[in-house]
Amino acid sequence: MGNKEEGKGAWLNLAYDEAQKVTTIKLYDRPNTDDHITKSHLEFENGTTLEVGELPNDGAVKEISLGEGKEVKNIKFVVDEVSESTTAVGLAEIEVIKAEVKKPEETTTAPTTTTAKANEGTTTVAANKDTPSGATGLKVPTVVSSKKLSAKATYKLRLKNTKGAKVYTYTSNKKVATISNKGVIKTKKKGKAKLTICIQKGSVVSQYYFNVKVKGKAKTSFKVSKISKAGKNLAVADETVLKKGKSKKIKLANLASGATVKYATSNKKVAKVSKKGKVKAVKKGKATIKITVTSGGKTYTLYHVVKVK
């Protein structure tokens, strides 16, 4: 997940809509001896930090106790140092265990645990070997975008119907660029960074990877246009700007063997899309490309906005 230098300072943020009483956080390093986090810490929204230190280098659990429970809305894991052999820093899993909840009749339920299973509305983000270098997230169909931005720029993604959803974000190099749980990318200085935003509501998930290159000559600020014909679907979208007659293929990651992908355009007079995801700009205007992936008996709906100038 990026080179060794990018590994230092990489972070993963779990955001909740409401405060959660958490008793234990379990961290798992990547299960190989080369990639190893040797120093790390946790940050919470009230400004407090908790030293984690080194994670076991064999993929075993590092368990962090928060006593009887700590009320949190954000849990941020930050990598401080990595081994010399590290080429792809990241977690295999992060597991959050909540405090026991008492019912009105004073009976007690078992502790609720969020585990690393994609598409089940959990609060675990599990790294996987099939994602592009520098990205982390759930192993679900994902749109991949590449962006060239200037330093100190703001790039706002379009989010829709996210009320009640959980948002996870990741950056491989916070010195270059960060992404918030509101979908705002902020660049700081020249360099490269890999970003992830994952939004979940119940069994529905929408995820994007971004390859960001920050340089001097690029658009300084941008806001993605509105998503068309998404209805009540959960959505996060980036935007591609094309000149009339030009084409660009939509890139997807984490497609399992046997998965089927269908593409549809909200306005074929503005932009057409082929069966293989190649978008062709027809005339000036805006269109939304709807991407429907069927895999393992589940259906994933993703969106990408196209602006023709």
C-alpha beads as a LAMMPS data file, in Angstrom:
LAMMPS data file: protein, C-alpha beads

309 atoms
308 bonds

1 atom types
1 bond types

-500.0 500.0 xlo xhi
-500.0 500.0 ylo yhi
-500.0 500.0 zlo zhi

Masses

1 110.0

Atoms # bond

1 1 1 0.000 0.000 0.000
2 1 1 2.482 2.571 -1.190
3 1 1 6.204 2.768 -0.590
4 1 1 7.964 2.740 2.769
5 1 1 7.973 6.521 3.099
6 1 1 4.262 6.702 2.339
7 1 1 3.700 4.126 5.061
8 1 1 4.784 6.504 7.792
9 1 1 1.777 8.639 8.604
10 1 1 -0.759 6.447 6.788
11 1 1 -4.060 6.310 8.651
12 1 1 -7.466 4.670 8.702
13 1 1 -10.544 6.358 10.160
14 1 1 -13.786 4.739 11.360
15 1 1 -16.649 7.239 11.711
16 1 1 -19.991 6.655 13.466
17 1 1 -23.150 8.767 13.224
18 1 1 -23.699 8.374 16.968
19 1 1 -21.318 7.838 19.874
20 1 1 -20.473 4.205 20.593
21 1 1 -19.267 2.804 23.905
22 1 1 -16.229 0.743 22.940
23 1 1 -14.381 -1.587 25.315
24 1 1 -11.805 -3.224 23.042
25 1 1 -10.099 -2.579 19.713
26 1 1 -8.339 -5.462 17.985
27 1 1 -5.712 -4.813 15.296
28 1 1 -4.190 -7.299 12.864
29 1 1 -1.088 -6.520 10.769
30 1 1 -0.766 -7.953 7.272
31 1 1 0.036 -11.692 7.553
32 1 1 3.500 -11.657 6.010
33 1 1 6.924 -11.014 7.509
34 1 1 7.964 -8.246 5.090
35 1 1 5.189 -5.706 5.731
36 1 1 5.310 -4.771 9.399
37 1 1 3.985 -1.835 11.446
38 1 1 6.533 -1.247 14.206
39 1 1 4.934 1.768 15.883
40 1 1 1.383 3.148 15.833
41 1 1 -1.294 4.928 17.839
42 1 1 -5.047 5.593 18.022
43 1 1 -6.681 9.035 17.951
44 1 1 -10.188 9.959 19.112
45 1 1 -12.406 12.944 18.238
46 1 1 -11.887 14.611 21.644
47 1 1 -8.170 14.983 20.935
48 1 1 -6.977 12.103 23.124
49 1 1 -4.488 9.540 21.817
50 1 1 -3.553 6.022 22.833
51 1 1 -0.200 4.425 22.040
52 1 1 -0.485 1.057 20.323
53 1 1 3.161 0.408 19.502
54 1 1 4.256 -2.554 17.401
55 1 1 1.803 -5.006 15.875
56 1 1 2.610 -8.746 15.836
57 1 1 4.437 -9.598 12.595
58 1 1 2.627 -12.881 12.027
59 1 1 -0.901 -11.517 11.643
60 1 1 -1.790 -12.282 15.270
61 1 1 -4.091 -9.918 17.134
62 1 1 -2.950 -6.813 19.059
63 1 1 -5.688 -6.170 21.595
64 1 1 -6.231 -2.673 22.997
65 1 1 -8.405 -2.468 26.128
66 1 1 -10.454 0.665 26.862
67 1 1 -11.531 -0.521 30.299
68 1 1 -15.261 -0.465 30.996
69 1 1 -15.812 1.490 27.799
70 1 1 -15.002 4.745 26.024
71 1 1 -17.634 6.859 24.242
72 1 1 -16.357 7.527 20.718
73 1 1 -17.657 8.710 17.343
74 1 1 -14.342 8.463 15.495
75 1 1 -11.505 5.962 15.822
76 1 1 -8.384 6.812 13.846
77 1 1 -5.497 4.361 13.523
78 1 1 -2.193 6.043 12.571
79 1 1 1.015 4.339 11.422
80 1 1 4.101 5.982 12.983
81 1 1 6.880 3.654 11.855
82 1 1 7.322 0.605 9.612
83 1 1 10.092 -1.950 9.099
84 1 1 12.809 -1.511 6.468
85 1 1 11.327 -4.378 4.450
86 1 1 7.839 -2.844 4.254
87 1 1 6.531 -2.107 0.756
88 1 1 2.774 -2.266 1.376
89 1 1 1.741 -0.982 4.784
90 1 1 -1.774 -1.765 5.959
91 1 1 -4.050 -3.699 8.283
92 1 1 -5.518 -7.098 7.543
93 1 1 -8.380 -6.292 9.921
94 1 1 -9.568 -3.903 12.613
95 1 1 -12.211 -5.194 15.023
96 1 1 -14.231 -2.963 17.344
97 1 1 -16.010 -4.481 20.361
98 1 1 -18.753 -2.487 22.037
99 1 1 -19.811 -2.524 25.678
100 1 1 -22.584 -4.778 26.905
101 1 1 -26.045 -3.268 26.516
102 1 1 -28.638 -3.721 29.268
103 1 1 -32.255 -4.167 28.311
104 1 1 -35.041 -2.427 30.300
105 1 1 -35.707 -5.623 32.281
106 1 1 -32.055 -5.507 33.361
107 1 1 -31.008 -8.575 31.388
108 1 1 -27.704 -8.282 29.572
109 1 1 -26.961 -9.042 25.957
110 1 1 -23.660 -10.400 24.728
111 1 1 -21.082 -7.824 23.654
112 1 1 -21.697 -6.670 20.086
113 1 1 -18.722 -7.091 17.809
114 1 1 -18.065 -5.657 14.370
115 1 1 -16.227 -8.152 12.198
116 1 1 -14.483 -8.225 8.843
117 1 1 -17.255 -9.337 6.520
118 1 1 -18.002 -7.278 3.430
119 1 1 -21.607 -6.289 2.653
120 1 1 -22.970 -6.849 6.157
121 1 1 -22.956 -3.256 7.451
122 1 1 -20.012 -3.905 9.771
123 1 1 -17.461 -1.408 11.037
124 1 1 -14.441 -3.410 9.984
125 1 1 -12.269 -2.421 7.034
126 1 1 -10.195 -5.375 5.888
127 1 1 -7.188 -5.038 3.595
128 1 1 -7.031 -7.445 0.675
129 1 1 -4.359 -8.435 -1.801
130 1 1 -6.538 -7.776 -4.858
131 1 1 -6.816 -4.015 -4.337
132 1 1 -4.524 -1.640 -6.269
133 1 1 -1.252 -0.743 -4.575
134 1 1 -1.876 1.939 -1.969
135 1 1 -5.587 1.294 -1.491
136 1 1 -7.414 -0.418 1.334
137 1 1 -11.049 -1.132 1.981
138 1 1 -13.661 -3.831 1.711
139 1 1 -13.225 -6.508 -0.927
140 1 1 -16.230 -5.345 -2.939
141 1 1 -16.603 -3.977 -6.498
142 1 1 -14.983 -0.541 -6.493
143 1 1 -14.586 2.346 -8.951
144 1 1 -10.979 3.493 -9.450
145 1 1 -10.207 7.128 -10.349
146 1 1 -6.969 8.985 -11.004
147 1 1 -6.687 12.702 -10.228
148 1 1 -4.101 15.410 -10.876
149 1 1 -4.551 18.313 -8.464
150 1 1 -2.539 21.313 -7.382
151 1 1 -1.252 21.751 -3.847
152 1 1 -3.664 23.206 -1.288
153 1 1 -6.652 22.320 -3.463
154 1 1 -10.105 21.104 -2.472
155 1 1 -11.920 18.423 -4.451
156 1 1 -15.443 17.562 -3.294
157 1 1 -17.016 14.256 -4.262
158 1 1 -20.761 13.879 -4.615
159 1 1 -22.478 11.827 -1.882
160 1 1 -26.178 10.954 -1.934
161 1 1 -28.647 9.312 0.452
162 1 1 -25.984 8.763 3.113
163 1 1 -28.101 9.608 6.169
164 1 1 -27.606 6.836 8.717
165 1 1 -24.674 5.359 6.786
166 1 1 -21.193 4.656 8.137
167 1 1 -18.264 6.199 6.292
168 1 1 -14.680 4.884 6.273
169 1 1 -11.745 6.778 4.788
170 1 1 -8.063 6.053 4.253
171 1 1 -4.999 7.882 2.934
172 1 1 -1.585 6.374 2.276
173 1 1 0.169 9.724 2.716
174 1 1 -1.555 12.415 4.775
175 1 1 1.312 14.822 4.048
176 1 1 0.184 14.892 0.409
177 1 1 -3.611 14.461 0.518
178 1 1 -6.464 13.538 2.860
179 1 1 -10.104 12.584 2.410
180 1 1 -12.881 13.321 4.917
181 1 1 -16.014 11.322 5.702
182 1 1 -17.915 14.057 3.849
183 1 1 -16.062 13.165 0.653
184 1 1 -13.776 16.202 0.623
185 1 1 -10.256 15.621 -0.713
186 1 1 -7.681 18.197 0.402
187 1 1 -4.195 18.347 -1.041
188 1 1 -1.176 19.726 0.799
189 1 1 2.024 19.408 -1.226
190 1 1 3.507 17.735 -4.304
191 1 1 3.565 13.960 -4.252
192 1 1 1.336 10.927 -4.604
193 1 1 -1.302 9.417 -2.336
194 1 1 -3.798 6.580 -2.468
195 1 1 -7.219 7.385 -1.006
196 1 1 -10.260 5.277 -0.198
197 1 1 -13.813 6.209 0.749
198 1 1 -16.286 3.468 1.664
199 1 1 -19.918 4.140 2.580
200 1 1 -22.180 1.479 4.113
201 1 1 -25.838 1.471 5.070
202 1 1 -27.173 -1.893 6.159
203 1 1 -26.190 -4.416 3.480
204 1 1 -25.500 -1.719 0.872
205 1 1 -21.960 -0.499 0.176
206 1 1 -20.415 2.003 -2.252
207 1 1 -16.639 2.339 -2.518
208 1 1 -14.112 4.418 -4.490
209 1 1 -10.324 4.308 -4.807
210 1 1 -8.371 7.410 -5.826
211 1 1 -4.835 7.664 -7.193
212 1 1 -3.994 11.294 -6.453
213 1 1 -0.996 13.086 -7.923
214 1 1 -0.387 16.572 -6.552
215 1 1 1.586 18.906 -8.798
216 1 1 1.834 22.594 -9.591
217 1 1 -0.206 22.832 -12.778
218 1 1 -3.642 21.375 -12.159
219 1 1 -7.170 22.534 -11.381
220 1 1 -7.139 24.129 -7.932
221 1 1 -10.653 23.273 -6.780
222 1 1 -13.580 21.218 -8.025
223 1 1 -16.990 19.939 -6.974
224 1 1 -18.530 16.880 -8.600
225 1 1 -21.829 17.498 -10.390
226 1 1 -25.111 16.042 -9.129
227 1 1 -25.792 12.339 -9.560
228 1 1 -28.725 11.769 -11.920
229 1 1 -31.361 9.038 -11.609
230 1 1 -29.914 7.457 -8.462
231 1 1 -33.309 7.557 -6.749
232 1 1 -32.970 6.569 -3.095
233 1 1 -29.835 4.515 -3.711
234 1 1 -26.769 5.063 -1.544
235 1 1 -24.146 6.700 -3.737
236 1 1 -20.718 8.283 -3.865
237 1 1 -19.421 9.534 -7.197
238 1 1 -16.425 11.099 -8.883
239 1 1 -16.552 12.989 -12.191
240 1 1 -14.735 12.676 -15.509
241 1 1 -14.541 15.732 -17.773
242 1 1 -14.312 14.949 -21.498
243 1 1 -14.246 16.960 -24.688
244 1 1 -16.819 16.130 -27.374
245 1 1 -15.780 13.022 -29.288
246 1 1 -13.307 11.812 -26.647
247 1 1 -13.571 8.525 -24.780
248 1 1 -12.476 7.058 -21.457
249 1 1 -12.941 3.646 -19.877
250 1 1 -14.326 3.320 -16.344
251 1 1 -11.955 1.270 -14.201
252 1 1 -13.203 -1.205 -11.612
253 1 1 -11.374 -3.171 -8.919
254 1 1 -12.189 -6.236 -6.805
255 1 1 -14.274 -8.010 -9.442
256 1 1 -14.594 -11.677 -8.520
257 1 1 -14.413 -14.415 -11.125
258 1 1 -17.840 -14.840 -12.695
259 1 1 -19.089 -11.364 -11.770
260 1 1 -21.318 -9.617 -14.306
261 1 1 -21.152 -5.872 -14.956
262 1 1 -23.781 -3.725 -16.656
263 1 1 -23.388 -0.063 -17.619
264 1 1 -26.157 2.453 -18.325
265 1 1 -26.176 6.186 -19.041
266 1 1 -28.717 8.684 -17.740
267 1 1 -28.453 10.717 -20.958
268 1 1 -27.193 9.005 -24.116
269 1 1 -27.441 12.313 -26.010
270 1 1 -24.593 13.603 -23.801
271 1 1 -22.533 10.472 -23.146
272 1 1 -22.767 6.882 -24.363
273 1 1 -21.291 3.867 -22.588
274 1 1 -20.360 0.503 -24.069
275 1 1 -20.878 -2.955 -22.571
276 1 1 -17.238 -2.847 -21.445
277 1 1 -17.529 0.518 -19.684
278 1 1 -16.027 2.763 -22.359
279 1 1 -17.647 6.206 -22.151
280 1 1 -17.841 8.399 -25.270
281 1 1 -18.651 12.108 -25.052
282 1 1 -21.401 13.066 -27.530
283 1 1 -22.312 16.689 -26.828
284 1 1 -22.027 19.346 -24.119
285 1 1 -23.852 18.481 -20.928
286 1 1 -23.806 16.103 -17.967
287 1 1 -24.680 12.432 -17.586
288 1 1 -24.410 9.809 -14.865
289 1 1 -23.105 6.324 -15.623
290 1 1 -24.780 3.642 -13.526
291 1 1 -22.677 0.532 -12.927
292 1 1 -24.443 -2.601 -11.726
293 1 1 -22.266 -5.498 -10.577
294 1 1 -23.701 -8.910 -9.717
295 1 1 -21.319 -11.162 -7.802
296 1 1 -21.801 -14.041 -5.378
297 1 1 -25.556 -13.571 -5.334
298 1 1 -25.249 -9.904 -4.339
299 1 1 -25.854 -6.772 -6.415
300 1 1 -23.725 -3.634 -6.119
301 1 1 -24.732 -0.302 -7.660
302 1 1 -22.038 2.307 -8.346
303 1 1 -22.085 5.684 -10.074
304 1 1 -19.710 7.881 -12.074
305 1 1 -20.548 11.360 -13.375
306 1 1 -19.463 12.518 -16.846
307 1 1 -19.278 16.164 -17.914
308 1 1 -18.861 16.940 -21.613
309 1 1 -17.526 20.356 -22.539

Bonds

1 1 1 2
2 1 2 3
3 1 3 4
4 1 4 5
5 1 5 6
6 1 6 7
7 1 7 8
8 1 8 9
9 1 9 10
10 1 10 11
11 1 11 12
12 1 12 13
13 1 13 14
14 1 14 15
15 1 15 16
16 1 16 17
17 1 17 18
18 1 18 19
19 1 19 20
20 1 20 21
21 1 21 22
22 1 22 23
23 1 23 24
24 1 24 25
25 1 25 26
26 1 26 27
27 1 27 28
28 1 28 29
29 1 29 30
30 1 30 31
31 1 31 32
32 1 32 33
33 1 33 34
34 1 34 35
35 1 35 36
36 1 36 37
37 1 37 38
38 1 38 39
39 1 39 40
40 1 40 41
41 1 41 42
42 1 42 43
43 1 43 44
44 1 44 45
45 1 45 46
46 1 46 47
47 1 47 48
48 1 48 49
49 1 49 50
50 1 50 51
51 1 51 52
52 1 52 53
53 1 53 54
54 1 54 55
55 1 55 56
56 1 56 57
57 1 57 58
58 1 58 59
59 1 59 60
60 1 60 61
61 1 61 62
62 1 62 63
63 1 63 64
64 1 64 65
65 1 65 66
66 1 66 67
67 1 67 68
68 1 68 69
69 1 69 70
70 1 70 71
71 1 71 72
72 1 72 73
73 1 73 74
74 1 74 75
75 1 75 76
76 1 76 77
77 1 77 78
78 1 78 79
79 1 79 80
80 1 80 81
81 1 81 82
82 1 82 83
83 1 83 84
84 1 84 85
85 1 85 86
86 1 86 87
87 1 87 88
88 1 88 89
89 1 89 90
90 1 90 91
91 1 91 92
92 1 92 93
93 1 93 94
94 1 94 95
95 1 95 96
96 1 96 97
97 1 97 98
98 1 98 99
99 1 99 100
100 1 100 101
101 1 101 102
102 1 102 103
103 1 103 104
104 1 104 105
105 1 105 106
106 1 106 107
107 1 107 108
108 1 108 109
109 1 109 110
110 1 110 111
111 1 111 112
112 1 112 113
113 1 113 114
114 1 114 115
115 1 115 116
116 1 116 117
117 1 117 118
118 1 118 119
119 1 119 120
120 1 120 121
121 1 121 122
122 1 122 123
123 1 123 124
124 1 124 125
125 1 125 126
126 1 126 127
127 1 127 128
128 1 128 129
129 1 129 130
130 1 130 131
131 1 131 132
132 1 132 133
133 1 133 134
134 1 134 135
135 1 135 136
136 1 136 137
137 1 137 138
138 1 138 139
139 1 139 140
140 1 140 141
141 1 141 142
142 1 142 143
143 1 143 144
144 1 144 145
145 1 145 146
146 1 146 147
147 1 147 148
148 1 148 149
149 1 149 150
150 1 150 151
151 1 151 152
152 1 152 153
153 1 153 154
154 1 154 155
155 1 155 156
156 1 156 157
157 1 157 158
158 1 158 159
159 1 159 160
160 1 160 161
161 1 161 162
162 1 162 163
163 1 163 164
164 1 164 165
165 1 165 166
166 1 166 167
167 1 167 168
168 1 168 169
169 1 169 170
170 1 170 171
171 1 171 172
172 1 172 173
173 1 173 174
174 1 174 175
175 1 175 176
176 1 176 177
177 1 177 178
178 1 178 179
179 1 179 180
180 1 180 181
181 1 181 182
182 1 182 183
183 1 183 184
184 1 184 185
185 1 185 186
186 1 186 187
187 1 187 188
188 1 188 189
189 1 189 190
190 1 190 191
191 1 191 192
192 1 192 193
193 1 193 194
194 1 194 195
195 1 195 196
196 1 196 197
197 1 197 198
198 1 198 199
199 1 199 200
200 1 200 201
201 1 201 202
202 1 202 203
203 1 203 204
204 1 204 205
205 1 205 206
206 1 206 207
207 1 207 208
208 1 208 209
209 1 209 210
210 1 210 211
211 1 211 212
212 1 212 213
213 1 213 214
214 1 214 215
215 1 215 216
216 1 216 217
217 1 217 218
218 1 218 219
219 1 219 220
220 1 220 221
221 1 221 222
222 1 222 223
223 1 223 224
224 1 224 225
225 1 225 226
226 1 226 227
227 1 227 228
228 1 228 229
229 1 229 230
230 1 230 231
231 1 231 232
232 1 232 233
233 1 233 234
234 1 234 235
235 1 235 236
236 1 236 237
237 1 237 238
238 1 238 239
239 1 239 240
240 1 240 241
241 1 241 242
242 1 242 243
243 1 243 244
244 1 244 245
245 1 245 246
246 1 246 247
247 1 247 248
248 1 248 249
249 1 249 250
250 1 250 251
251 1 251 252
252 1 252 253
253 1 253 254
254 1 254 255
255 1 255 256
256 1 256 257
257 1 257 258
258 1 258 259
259 1 259 260
260 1 260 261
261 1 261 262
262 1 262 263
263 1 263 264
264 1 264 265
265 1 265 266
266 1 266 267
267 1 267 268
268 1 268 269
269 1 269 270
270 1 270 271
271 1 271 272
272 1 272 273
273 1 273 274
274 1 274 275
275 1 275 276
276 1 276 277
277 1 277 278
278 1 278 279
279 1 279 280
280 1 280 281
281 1 281 282
282 1 282 283
283 1 283 284
284 1 284 285
285 1 285 286
286 1 286 287
287 1 287 288
288 1 288 289
289 1 289 290
290 1 290 291
291 1 291 292
292 1 292 293
293 1 293 294
294 1 294 295
295 1 295 296
296 1 296 297
297 1 297 298
298 1 298 299
299 1 299 300
300 1 300 301
301 1 301 302
302 1 302 303
303 1 303 304
304 1 304 305
305 1 305 306
306 1 306 307
307 1 307 308
308 1 308 309
